[in-house]
Amino acid sequence: MLVIAHNQEKHVWLYRNLVVCENGSPPYVVGHAVDVTEQKKGEYELQSALKELQKALAEVKTLKGLIPICAWCKKIRSEAGNWSELESYIRAHSDANFSHSICPECLPKLRPKKEDKGTCAHILPEG
């Protein structure tokens, strides 16, 4: 039962009434009521948090288990047997994206050697 107090505060009351009929006496009502406002607020907050959690869980994508990967080119085999680039597979099975760069170990391999200067044999200039 919703009760609005004289100061406009809202309270939720749980109550139960019972009619008692005893032999030879007129019937009377026994009533019991308890303020469950805080309990109801807690239940509402819990339900709201549960809905948010369920929504977040529905949006989560995780990679788990064994992922068959080529030891040479790093392509990934799907359950259907198709091979795809590592980046494409991870994008399709998670919320991750990629930003490409070149690590310090690979950089010297991509710089032109002195004898190759002026050719298109390598893609990165020195410096």
OpenMM code with the backbone's topology and positions (N, CA, C; nanometers):
from openmm import Vec3, app, unit

residues = "MET LEU VAL ILE ALA HIS ASN GLN GLU LYS HIS VAL TRP LEU TYR ARG ASN LEU VAL VAL CYS GLU ASN GLY SER PRO PRO TYR VAL VAL GLY HIS ALA VAL ASP VAL THR GLU GLN LYS LYS GLY GLU TYR GLU LEU GLN SER ALA LEU LYS GLU LEU GLN LYS ALA LEU ALA GLU VAL LYS THR LEU LYS GLY LEU ILE PRO ILE CYS ALA TRP CYS LYS LYS ILE ARG SER GLU ALA GLY ASN TRP SER GLU LEU GLU SER TYR ILE ARG ALA HIS SER ASP ALA ASN PHE SER HIS SER ILE CYS PRO GLU CYS LEU PRO LYS LEU ARG PRO LYS LYS GLU ASP LYS GLY THR CYS ALA HIS ILE LEU PRO GLU GLY".split()
positions = [
    Vec3(0.0850, -0.1152, 0.0000),
    Vec3(0.0000, 0.0000, 0.0000),
    Vec3(0.0912, 0.1237, 0.0000),
    Vec3(0.0617, 0.2192, -0.0873),
    Vec3(0.1371, 0.3439, -0.0939),
    Vec3(0.0696, 0.4464, -0.0045),
    Vec3(0.1462, 0.5043, 0.0873),
    Vec3(0.0945, 0.6054, 0.1792),
    Vec3(0.1726, 0.7336, 0.1556),
    Vec3(0.1007, 0.8431, 0.1389),
    Vec3(0.1663, 0.9725, 0.1217),
    Vec3(0.1452, 1.0508, 0.2508),
    Vec3(0.2559, 1.0862, 0.3145),
    Vec3(0.2510, 1.1558, 0.4432),
    Vec3(0.2133, 1.3020, 0.4214),
    Vec3(0.1843, 1.3714, 0.5297),
    Vec3(0.1439, 1.5124, 0.5218),
    Vec3(0.2545, 1.6004, 0.4636),
    Vec3(0.3816, 1.5559, 0.4733),
    Vec3(0.4925, 1.6325, 0.4136),
    Vec3(0.5232, 1.5843, 0.2709),
    Vec3(0.4334, 1.5087, 0.2107),
    Vec3(0.4395, 1.4581, 0.0735),
    Vec3(0.5421, 1.3454, 0.0528),
    Vec3(0.6008, 1.2959, 0.1608),
    Vec3(0.6894, 1.1802, 0.1481),
    Vec3(0.6056, 1.0572, 0.1183),
    Vec3(0.6586, 0.9725, 0.0317),
    Vec3(0.5878, 0.8499, -0.0038),
    Vec3(0.6465, 0.7344, 0.0764),
    Vec3(0.5608, 0.6529, 0.1304),
    Vec3(0.6001, 0.5343, 0.2053),
    Vec3(0.5230, 0.4155, 0.1531),
    Vec3(0.5883, 0.3016, 0.1544),
    Vec3(0.5229, 0.1775, 0.1144),
    Vec3(0.5036, 0.0940, 0.2402),
    Vec3(0.3797, 0.0535, 0.2620),
    Vec3(0.3464, -0.0256, 0.3805),
    Vec3(0.2985, -0.1627, 0.3360),
    Vec3(0.3419, -0.2633, 0.4078),
    Vec3(0.2928, -0.3980, 0.3895),
    Vec3(0.2007, -0.4260, 0.5066),
    Vec3(0.0812, -0.4684, 0.4776),
    Vec3(-0.0128, -0.4898, 0.5889),
    Vec3(-0.0914, -0.6181, 0.5673),
    Vec3(-0.1465, -0.6667, 0.6787),
    Vec3(-0.2319, -0.7852, 0.6755),
    Vec3(-0.3371, -0.7689, 0.7838),
    Vec3(-0.4603, -0.7943, 0.7477),
    Vec3(-0.5719, -0.7907, 0.8419),
    Vec3(-0.6320, -0.9300, 0.8524),
    Vec3(-0.6781, -0.9594, 0.9716),
    Vec3(-0.7380, -1.0901, 0.9959),
    Vec3(-0.8618, -1.0710, 1.0827),
    Vec3(-0.9748, -1.1257, 1.0407),
    Vec3(-1.0978, -1.1201, 1.1197),
    Vec3(-1.0962, -1.2390, 1.2156),
    Vec3(-1.1134, -1.2094, 1.3433),
    Vec3(-1.1133, -1.3141, 1.4451),
    Vec3(-1.2560, -1.3318, 1.4954),
    Vec3(-1.3039, -1.4545, 1.4904),
    Vec3(-1.4379, -1.4871, 1.5421),
    Vec3(-1.4205, -1.5909, 1.6533),
    Vec3(-1.4410, -1.5471, 1.7742),
    Vec3(-1.4321, -1.6393, 1.8883),
    Vec3(-1.5732, -1.6710, 1.9368),
    Vec3(-1.5911, -1.7882, 1.9891),
    Vec3(-1.7248, -1.8307, 2.0350),
    Vec3(-1.7812, -1.7345, 2.1387),
    Vec3(-1.8996, -1.6860, 2.1106),
    Vec3(-1.9699, -1.6016, 2.2055),
    Vec3(-1.9274, -1.4569, 2.2063),
    Vec3(-1.8264, -1.4181, 2.1310),
    Vec3(-1.7804, -1.2782, 2.1281),
    Vec3(-1.8032, -1.2210, 1.9896),
    Vec3(-1.8238, -1.0909, 1.9817),
    Vec3(-1.8385, -1.0303, 1.8484),
    Vec3(-1.7040, -1.0393, 1.7726),
    Vec3(-1.7111, -1.0532, 1.6407),
    Vec3(-1.5867, -1.0607, 1.5627),
    Vec3(-1.5088, -0.9295, 1.5729),
    Vec3(-1.3769, -0.9398, 1.5602),
    Vec3(-1.2915, -0.8208, 1.5599),
    Vec3(-1.1779, -0.8426, 1.4597),
    Vec3(-1.1115, -0.7331, 1.4270),
    Vec3(-1.0051, -0.7361, 1.3266),
    Vec3(-0.8710, -0.7167, 1.3968),
    Vec3(-0.7767, -0.8031, 1.3615),
    Vec3(-0.6385, -0.7879, 1.4074),
    Vec3(-0.5590, -0.7459, 1.2841),
    Vec3(-0.4877, -0.6383, 1.2974),
    Vec3(-0.4099, -0.5889, 1.1841),
    Vec3(-0.2635, -0.5717, 1.2199),
    Vec3(-0.1813, -0.5867, 1.1181),
    Vec3(-0.0375, -0.5670, 1.1371),
    Vec3(0.0143, -0.4956, 1.0133),
    Vec3(0.0960, -0.3921, 1.0313),
    Vec3(0.1533, -0.3182, 0.9193),
    Vec3(0.2990, -0.2873, 0.9490),
    Vec3(0.3797, -0.2850, 0.8431),
    Vec3(0.5212, -0.2527, 0.8569),
    Vec3(0.5626, -0.1658, 0.7374),
    Vec3(0.6465, -0.0680, 0.7640),
    Vec3(0.6970, 0.0210, 0.6600),
    Vec3(0.8085, -0.0512, 0.5843),
    Vec3(0.7881, -0.0772, 0.4560),
    Vec3(0.8870, -0.1479, 0.3742),
    Vec3(0.9436, -0.0567, 0.2646),
    Vec3(0.9410, 0.0736, 0.2884),
    Vec3(0.9874, 0.1701, 0.1894),
    Vec3(1.1324, 0.1448, 0.1505),
    Vec3(1.2205, 0.1311, 0.2494),
    Vec3(1.3629, 0.1106, 0.2205),
    Vec3(1.3855, -0.0220, 0.1484),
    Vec3(1.3131, -0.1235, 0.1870),
    Vec3(1.3249, -0.2536, 0.1214),
    Vec3(1.2853, -0.2413, -0.0256),
    Vec3(1.1757, -0.1716, -0.0522),
    Vec3(1.1292, -0.1543, -0.1902),
    Vec3(1.2283, -0.0724, -0.2721),
    Vec3(1.2882, 0.0307, -0.2099),
    Vec3(1.3912, 0.1086, -0.2801),
    Vec3(1.5087, 0.0187, -0.3162),
    Vec3(1.5510, -0.0638, -0.2209),
    Vec3(1.6615, -0.1569, -0.2462),
    Vec3(1.6293, -0.2556, -0.3570),
    Vec3(1.5067, -0.3078, -0.3574),
    Vec3(1.4654, -0.4006, -0.4619),
    Vec3(1.4659, -0.3321, -0.5989),
    Vec3(1.4194, -0.2084, -0.6034),
    Vec3(1.4184, -0.1337, -0.7288),
    Vec3(1.5606, -0.1110, -0.7785),
    Vec3(1.6504, -0.0704, -0.6890),
    Vec3(1.7902, -0.0473, -0.7266),
    Vec3(1.8559, -0.1766, -0.7738),
    Vec3(1.8258, -0.2863, -0.7064),
    Vec3(1.8801, -0.4158, -0.7450),
    Vec3(1.8305, -0.4558, -0.8840),
    Vec3(1.7017, -0.4370, -0.9104),
    Vec3(1.6466, -0.4695, -1.0418),
    Vec3(1.7091, -0.3832, -1.1508),
    Vec3(1.7287, -0.2548, -1.1212),
    Vec3(1.7915, -0.1650, -1.2190),
    Vec3(1.9345, -0.2083, -1.2483),
    Vec3(2.0098, -0.2413, -1.1430),
    Vec3(2.1472, -0.2869, -1.1613),
    Vec3(2.1519, -0.4177, -1.2392),
    Vec3(2.0576, -0.5064, -1.2132),
    Vec3(2.0518, -0.6333, -1.2844),
    Vec3(2.0246, -0.6109, -1.4329),
    Vec3(1.9345, -0.5201, -1.4651),
    Vec3(1.9053, -0.4902, -1.6055),
    Vec3(2.0288, -0.4325, -1.6754),
    Vec3(2.0996, -0.3417, -1.6073),
    Vec3(2.2216, -0.2842, -1.6649),
    Vec3(2.3272, -0.3920, -1.6866),
    Vec3(2.3419, -0.4807, -1.5902),
    Vec3(2.4394, -0.5895, -1.6009),
    Vec3(2.4035, -0.6833, -1.7152),
    Vec3(2.2762, -0.7175, -1.7287),
    Vec3(2.2332, -0.8049, -1.8376),
    Vec3(2.2571, -0.7384, -1.9729),
    Vec3(2.2334, -0.6083, -1.9799),
    Vec3(2.2575, -0.5350, -2.1049),
    Vec3(2.4066, -0.5358, -2.1370),
    Vec3(2.4901, -0.5099, -2.0372),
    Vec3(2.6352, -0.5091, -2.0586),
    Vec3(2.6844, -0.6474, -2.0987),
    Vec3(2.6316, -0.7517, -2.0362),
    Vec3(2.6725, -0.8878, -2.0685),
    Vec3(2.6351, -0.9235, -2.2117),
    Vec3(2.5210, -0.8756, -2.2574),
    Vec3(2.4776, -0.9034, -2.3941),
    Vec3(2.5710, -0.8386, -2.4960),
    Vec3(2.6374, -0.7305, -2.4563),
    Vec3(2.7265, -0.6594, -2.5473),
    Vec3(2.8702, -0.7091, -2.5420),
    Vec3(2.9027, -0.7901, -2.4430),
    Vec3(3.0400, -0.8364, -2.4261),
    Vec3(3.0688, -0.9508, -2.5220),
    Vec3(3.1786, -0.9403, -2.5907),
    Vec3(3.2260, -1.0489, -2.6748),
    Vec3(3.3612, -1.0911, -2.6202),
    Vec3(3.3796, -1.2196, -2.5994),
    Vec3(3.5079, -1.2669, -2.5501),
    Vec3(3.5586, -1.3796, -2.6383),
    Vec3(3.6892, -1.3872, -2.6475),
    Vec3(3.7526, -1.4984, -2.7158),
    Vec3(3.7941, -1.5980, -2.6096),
    Vec3(3.7626, -1.7251, -2.6306),
    Vec3(3.8042, -1.8268, -2.5353),
    Vec3(3.8206, -1.9589, -2.6072),
    Vec3(3.8878, -2.0491, -2.5421),
    Vec3(3.9134, -2.1797, -2.6013),
    Vec3(4.0363, -2.1770, -2.6895),
    Vec3(4.0552, -2.2838, -2.7643),
    Vec3(4.1687, -2.2928, -2.8564),
    Vec3(4.1341, -2.2247, -2.9875),
    Vec3(4.2273, -2.1466, -3.0376),
    Vec3(4.2084, -2.0787, -3.1652),
    Vec3(4.3116, -2.1356, -3.2619),
    Vec3(4.2661, -2.2043, -3.3676),
    Vec3(4.3610, -2.2621, -3.4633),
    Vec3(4.4248, -2.1524, -3.5490),
    Vec3(4.5550, -2.1378, -3.5376),
    Vec3(4.6277, -2.0313, -3.6070),
    Vec3(4.7426, -2.0920, -3.6868),
    Vec3(4.7640, -2.0391, -3.8054),
    Vec3(4.8753, -2.0843, -3.8883),
    Vec3(5.0059, -2.0373, -3.8250),
    Vec3(5.0993, -2.1282, -3.8070),
    Vec3(5.2280, -2.0948, -3.7455),
    Vec3(5.3129, -2.0061, -3.8357),
    Vec3(5.2802, -2.0016, -3.9641),
    Vec3(5.3625, -1.9237, -4.0561),
    Vec3(5.3042, -1.7852, -4.0831),
    Vec3(5.1801, -1.7798, -4.1307),
    Vec3(5.1229, -1.6503, -4.1715),
    Vec3(5.0304, -1.5892, -4.0677),
    Vec3(5.0007, -1.6635, -3.9609),
    Vec3(4.9164, -1.6165, -3.8494),
    Vec3(4.7696, -1.5988, -3.8862),
    Vec3(4.7252, -1.6608, -3.9979),
    Vec3(4.5820, -1.6597, -4.0275),
    Vec3(4.5113, -1.7557, -3.9320),
    Vec3(4.3826, -1.7301, -3.9089),
    Vec3(4.3034, -1.8097, -3.8152),
    Vec3(4.2006, -1.8906, -3.8931),
    Vec3(4.1849, -2.0181, -3.8555),
    Vec3(4.0862, -2.1043, -3.9204),
    Vec3(3.9545, -2.0959, -3.8434),
    Vec3(3.8461, -2.0685, -3.9143),
    Vec3(3.7141, -2.0604, -3.8517),
    Vec3(3.6587, -2.2009, -3.8329),
    Vec3(3.5451, -2.2095, -3.7631),
    Vec3(3.4797, -2.3388, -3.7437),
    Vec3(3.4348, -2.3984, -3.8775),
    Vec3(3.4076, -2.3119, -3.9747),
    Vec3(3.3660, -2.3584, -4.1079),
    Vec3(3.4848, -2.4021, -4.1925),
    Vec3(3.6065, -2.3800, -4.1431),
    Vec3(3.7260, -2.4209, -4.2157),
    Vec3(3.7872, -2.3118, -4.3016),
    Vec3(3.7305, -2.1927, -4.2992),
    Vec3(3.7848, -2.0808, -4.3764),
    Vec3(3.8993, -2.0162, -4.2990),
    Vec3(3.9956, -1.9633, -4.3721),
    Vec3(4.1094, -1.8954, -4.3091),
    Vec3(4.0926, -1.7447, -4.3269),
    Vec3(4.1169, -1.6688, -4.2222),
    Vec3(4.1068, -1.5227, -4.2312),
    Vec3(4.2238, -1.4592, -4.1582),
    Vec3(4.2487, -1.3351, -4.1942),
    Vec3(4.3563, -1.2600, -4.1299),
    Vec3(4.3286, -1.2496, -3.9803),
    Vec3(4.4334, -1.2486, -3.9017),
    Vec3(4.4226, -1.2390, -3.7564),
    Vec3(4.3374, -1.1187, -3.7153),
    Vec3(4.3656, -1.0023, -3.7747),
    Vec3(4.2915, -0.8812, -3.7390),
    Vec3(4.1425, -0.8949, -3.7688),
    Vec3(4.1086, -0.9532, -3.8843),
    Vec3(3.9682, -0.9706, -3.9210),
    Vec3(3.8970, -1.0629, -3.8237),
    Vec3(3.9649, -1.1711, -3.7854),
    Vec3(3.9048, -1.2669, -3.6925),
    Vec3(3.8788, -1.2019, -3.5574),
    Vec3(3.9757, -1.1307, -3.5059),
    Vec3(3.9594, -1.0682, -3.3740),
    Vec3(3.8527, -0.9595, -3.3781),
    Vec3(3.8481, -0.8814, -3.4859),
    Vec3(3.7432, -0.7800, -3.4988),
    Vec3(3.6044, -0.8441, -3.4994),
    Vec3(3.5906, -0.9589, -3.5663),
    Vec3(3.4610, -1.0252, -3.5769),
    Vec3(3.4183, -1.0928, -3.4470),
    Vec3(3.5138, -1.1314, -3.3638),
    Vec3(3.4820, -1.2077, -3.2426),
    Vec3(3.5053, -1.1312, -3.1126),
    Vec3(3.5317, -1.0029, -3.1232),
    Vec3(3.5493, -0.9222, -3.0023),
    Vec3(3.5187, -0.7776, -3.0365),
    Vec3(3.5327, -0.6910, -2.9392),
    Vec3(3.5132, -0.5479, -2.9634),
    Vec3(3.6461, -0.4762, -2.9817),
    Vec3(3.7530, -0.5517, -3.0041),
    Vec3(3.8863, -0.4930, -3.0206),
    Vec3(3.9033, -0.4393, -3.1624),
    Vec3(3.9832, -0.3349, -3.1741),
    Vec3(4.0252, -0.2805, -3.3022),
    Vec3(4.1766, -0.2770, -3.3036),
    Vec3(4.2335, -0.2483, -3.4184),
    Vec3(4.3780, -0.2494, -3.4320),
    Vec3(4.4295, -0.1136, -3.4770),
    Vec3(4.5468, -0.0826, -3.4291),
    Vec3(4.6217, 0.0338, -3.4727),
    Vec3(4.7588, -0.0200, -3.5115),
    Vec3(4.7991, 0.0021, -3.6336),
    Vec3(4.9229, -0.0586, -3.6820),
    Vec3(5.0434, 0.0334, -3.6629),
    Vec3(5.1537, -0.0287, -3.6365),
    Vec3(5.2816, 0.0390, -3.6207),
    Vec3(5.3895, -0.0613, -3.6585),
    Vec3(5.5131, -0.0223, -3.6480),
    Vec3(5.6242, -0.1129, -3.6769),
    Vec3(5.7142, -0.1173, -3.5547),
    Vec3(5.7412, -0.2404, -3.5075),
    Vec3(5.8225, -0.2550, -3.3866),
    Vec3(5.9693, -0.2275, -3.4181),
    Vec3(6.0502, -0.1981, -3.3157),
    Vec3(6.1922, -0.1673, -3.3361),
    Vec3(6.2707, -0.2816, -3.4005),
    Vec3(6.2294, -0.4053, -3.3821),
    Vec3(6.3009, -0.5181, -3.4433),
    Vec3(6.2762, -0.5260, -3.5936),
    Vec3(6.1582, -0.4881, -3.6377),
    Vec3(6.1242, -0.4960, -3.7803),
    Vec3(6.1675, -0.3723, -3.8580),
    Vec3(6.1809, -0.2606, -3.7921),
    Vec3(6.2131, -0.1357, -3.8606),
    Vec3(6.3405, -0.1452, -3.9447),
    Vec3(6.4524, -0.2009, -3.8937),
    Vec3(6.5730, -0.2099, -3.9784),
    Vec3(6.5521, -0.2975, -4.1020),
    Vec3(6.4656, -0.3945, -4.0944),
    Vec3(6.4398, -0.4827, -4.2089),
    Vec3(6.3676, -0.4084, -4.3208),
    Vec3(6.2958, -0.3025, -4.2851),
    Vec3(6.2158, -0.2306, -4.3843),
    Vec3(6.2846, -0.1053, -4.4383),
    Vec3(6.3933, -0.0624, -4.3742),
    Vec3(6.4668, 0.0550, -4.4226),
    Vec3(6.5528, 0.0151, -4.5419),
    Vec3(6.5692, 0.1037, -4.6373),
    Vec3(6.6526, 0.0690, -4.7543),
    Vec3(6.8005, 0.0587, -4.7149),
    Vec3(6.8677, -0.0361, -4.7767),
    Vec3(7.0124, -0.0466, -4.7608),
    Vec3(7.0752, 0.0596, -4.8499),
    Vec3(7.2007, 0.0941, -4.8238),
    Vec3(7.2656, 0.2004, -4.9014),
    Vec3(7.2654, 0.1687, -5.0503),
    Vec3(7.2841, 0.0419, -5.0868),
    Vec3(7.2867, 0.0072, -5.2290),
    Vec3(7.1486, 0.0120, -5.2931),
    Vec3(7.0424, 0.0130, -5.2092),
    Vec3(6.9063, 0.0171, -5.2623),
    Vec3(6.8491, 0.1577, -5.2696),
    Vec3(6.9242, 0.2585, -5.2249),
    Vec3(6.8705, 0.3949, -5.2260),
    Vec3(6.8308, 0.4352, -5.3670),
    Vec3(6.7180, 0.5002, -5.3776),
    Vec3(6.6693, 0.5452, -5.5060),
    Vec3(6.5802, 0.4417, -5.5747),
    Vec3(6.5689, 0.3232, -5.5159),
    Vec3(6.4795, 0.2230, -5.5748),
    Vec3(6.3525, 0.2143, -5.4895),
    Vec3(6.2603, 0.1426, -5.5381),
    Vec3(6.1352, 0.1231, -5.4640),
    Vec3(6.1368, -0.0095, -5.3893),
    Vec3(6.2569, -0.0629, -5.3647),
    Vec3(6.2668, -0.1938, -5.3034),
    Vec3(6.2185, -0.1934, -5.1579),
    Vec3(6.2291, -0.0797, -5.0885),
    Vec3(6.1868, -0.0710, -4.9496),
    Vec3(6.0895, 0.0449, -4.9329),
    Vec3(6.0131, 0.0401, -4.8313),
    Vec3(5.9035, 0.1374, -4.8198),
    Vec3(5.9293, 0.2504, -4.7208),
    Vec3(6.0229, 0.2370, -4.6294),
    Vec3(6.0436, 0.3399, -4.5291),
    Vec3(6.1756, 0.4109, -4.5475),
    Vec3(6.1764, 0.5435, -4.5392),
    Vec3(6.3035, 0.6171, -4.5460),
    Vec3(6.3766, 0.6085, -4.4128),
    Vec3(6.5052, 0.6349, -4.4156),
    Vec3(6.5816, 0.6393, -4.2909),
    Vec3(6.5399, 0.7625, -4.2119),
    Vec3(6.5657, 0.7539, -4.0805),
    Vec3(6.5384, 0.8711, -3.9993),
    Vec3(6.4380, 0.8440, -3.9016),
] * unit.nanometer
topology = app.Topology()
chain = topology.addChain("A")
for resn in residues:
    res = topology.addResidue(resn, chain)
    for name in ("N", "CA", "C"):
        topology.addAtom(name, app.Element.getBySymbol(name[0]), res)
